[in-house]
Amino acid sequence: MDLRPDAKIVIVGAGVFGLSTALHLAKRGYTNIHVFDKQPYDKNGYVYLQGADSASADENKILRASYADRLLYQQLAFQAMGEWEEWNRLIASSPPDSLPWNLTPDVKLWNNCGYLRLSDHYEESERLTQQNFPPEVRHTQYRVSDSQRRADAVKNGIPRSKIDPFGRLKRSLPTDGVLDMTAGFVLASKSCSFALHLCRQAGVYFHLGPEHTLQALNKNGKTVTGIKTANGTEHHADLVLVACGGWTPSIIPQTERLLETTSGSVLSIQLPKHRQDLWHKYSPENFPVWDWKSSGYVPFQNIGGIYGLPRTPDGVVKMAFRGAKWTNYSRQSDGSGRLLSYPVTDLEKVPAEAVRVLRRFCEENMPDLLELDLEYERLCWYTDSVDNSFLIDFVPSTKNLVVASGGSGHGFKFLPVLGERIVDVIEGKNTEYTRLFKWRDVPKGKHNGLEEGPQGWRTLDKQTLAGNKQWRGHESRL
């Protein structure tokens, strides 16, 4: 698309995809960029407990380049790591009064604490990751079932607790996998606040709060001419980009065959200040990001599809179950009339199966956490694509409308760099990434669970919900 530098560009959604797009549009010289979101992110700091309900609003997110044989995502992740390092340096060198209210110069957004990918066997996805990692990072990969590599890790200054944080090797339990020291986590809410800050410094305009909720896309025939917001204001635009995460399929009906709104189950525990033993154990200096059987969950039969992270600087330990991607078919499509999965963000409990799986894992591997109450339980709503690849393209049969969605639970890490690729799409460039993200035909029979629809077992109306009572073991049926 041929846009003038002063063309008015409206971005709906101030999460990762929207922020990154705005930042890179400004870097390319565009001067009239407007971002709209229903959330007052400038006030709530993208904090879930302050009402922020998007997937981007979270304690932390995993930053990794382990993508099996999906080399373009691997390369983009390694590029992102360099930019996260630069963001850390930028914050550290900033005067305190020049940073957003929820950041100080001592905050590190990106923590390279390592990522331990575990199972009771060596998974094929890990074999492919190791096969495809560039030679220059192979020395950072430690196979936990290899005694020599375990010794190498200790020799290189890596705490033994990162190789065997659950004591499974010590107890001779079936364990295999890799400690990947290129990886770690980022502080999600603070990262979004910093990205918003960078956008504002670059001249991007933000319209945040309930009155700026998208009410409609304005159209003249098949041409999108702007948006209407909840306060009744109509905003003309030369281009509209929708980056609304789990809300996207309900806004752009054409995406409903390619995208499905799903949720993962998140449990968060606040470590008590007096339990300094736990603060020490679960610190990123001593404890890695981890997962267990990331693709090996069998519904209601085993323990898998789970991950967790070290404590945050505030002492919050987060773990999550993504083995089952819950759906909520409660909204009728404006296009086909079919039911769509739609985020329901006010639930204070999660499906009992998620609590069962996480509790069973902790019983065997982190029993000390079962002594503590949950601070909160949350359904974190994503948008899954049919193939787990992003959907970033102009919407077919519509002019001046771009969709940027389909994060599929792995988009956050690309916050500093994804916008560069999205702007390439807007400008009509033909690259490996614009081809990777392009609008595509649905494979024969939907994949990635999208083929189930409202009849599938993952719908919320078929689940019993559970919370702290079940976590603490007060109901034996779990």
C-alpha positions, 0 to 999 in steps of 0.5 A: 500500500502506498501511504504518505508519511502524514497518512492517518493510521489507526491501530486498534489494540495497544497490546504487543502487536499494536505497540510494536506496529506503532513503534516501527511505523514511527521509525519508518517516518510515519507521523500521524499514528493513533492507537486506540484501546478500551484499557487505560493502560497509562493508568493501570500499567498493564497490570492484571490485578488493576483490570488489564485483561489482555494476554499482553497484560501479565507478570512475565512471559517466556523469551526463547528461540526454541522453535524445532524446525520453524527457522524463521521464528527462531531467527526472529527470536534471536533478533528480539533478544538483542533488542531486549538487551538494548531495552535493558541498557536504555532503561538502566541509563535513563534518569528516573524522572524520564521513565514511566511511573512504574519503571526505575533504572534498576528494572531489567525487563529481560532476564536471561535465567535459562529455560529448562525444557523437560519430559520423561523422555527426549522429545522430538521437538527438542531434538529438532531445536538442537539440530537447528540451533546455530553452531555459535549457541550450541555451547549454551545447551545442556542435556540434563541426562548427560552427566558430562554436560551437567558437569560442564554447566557447573564448571561454567558457573550455572547453579546445580539447581537450574539443572535439576530444580525439582530434584528429579535426577537426584531421586532417579525419576524419569527425566530428560531435556535441555537447559537452554541458557540463551533463554529466560523471561521478560517482565510483561506488563512493565515491557508494554509500559516501556513500549508505550513510553517509546511510542509516545516519545516517537510521536504516536498518539494514544486514545486509552480508556473505555470511551475509546472502545471500538464500536464499529469499523466505518465502511464505504462499500468495501473500503474501510474509512475509519472507526467509531468509538464508544463515545460516539466519535468517528475517526477517519483513517487512511488505514486501519490495523486491528490488533485485538488479540482474542477479540479479533475474530469478533471484529473481523468475521473473515478471520473466523476460519483461520483464528480461534480465541482460546485461553490458558490457565494461570495460577499465581502465588505470592511468596510470603516475605518471611519465607526467604528460603522460597525467595532464594530457591525460586529466584531467577539466579537459582531457578530457571523458566521450565516446562514439562511435557509441553506437547505431551498432555493427554486429556484427563490422563496424564500430567503435561502441557505445563510451564512455570517461571522464577519469581518476579522481583515482587515475589510472585511465582507463576505457573500455567497449564496450556495443554488444553486451550479452553474456548467460550462459544458465546458470541454470534459471528456478524459474518457467518452467523456461527458461534464464535469463541469470545474472551470472558475475562471476569472469571476468578477460577479456572477449569478443574482439570488445569488445577488438577494437572498443576497440583499433581505436578507440584506434589511430586516436584514443588510441594513447598508451593502447595503450602501457600494460597493462590494469589489469583487464578486467571484465564489468559485469552489468546488467539490461536491460528490454524497452524500456530503462525501469525496472521498479518495481512490485508483482509481479502475483499476489503480495502484499507484494513489490516489484521495483525493477530494469531499470536497463538501464545508465542507472540510476546517475545517479539515485542521489540521487533515484530512491528518491523515485519508488520510495517513491511506488510503494510508497505507491500514488501515481499519478504520471508516474513510477509509470506510466512504471515500472509492470509492463507487457505484453511488446511483440509479440516482445521488443525490446532484444535480449531476443528472442534468448534462448540462441540469440542470438550474444551468449551468452558460450559463443559468444565467445572471451575476450581480455585484456591480450595482445590489447590490447597487440597480441600476437595479430594476429587482433584 
